[in-house]
Amino acid sequence: LTPVRSEQAANYITMVQKSSGFVGFFKNIYYDEYKWALVKSASLFIVGVRFAQECVGLELMPSVAH
């Protein structure tokens, strides 16, 4: 990491720590790279599971009569 990036990260952390309540909770998740990646991965997984459940009766390649 470059010093500028580290300084920016430190500023974000202090900003997030000052925020409290509902908005502070989401800012904390958004500015923490690990938490944000975890939320994105879990969200996309849930969307994928829901999509797969909706496609249960769908025939992607129907049989072709000769």
PyMOL commands that set and color helices and strands:
alter all, ss='L'
color gray80, all
select helices_A, chain A and resi 3-18+21-31+33-54
alter helices_A, ss='H'
color red, helices_A
deselect
rebuild
show_as cartoon
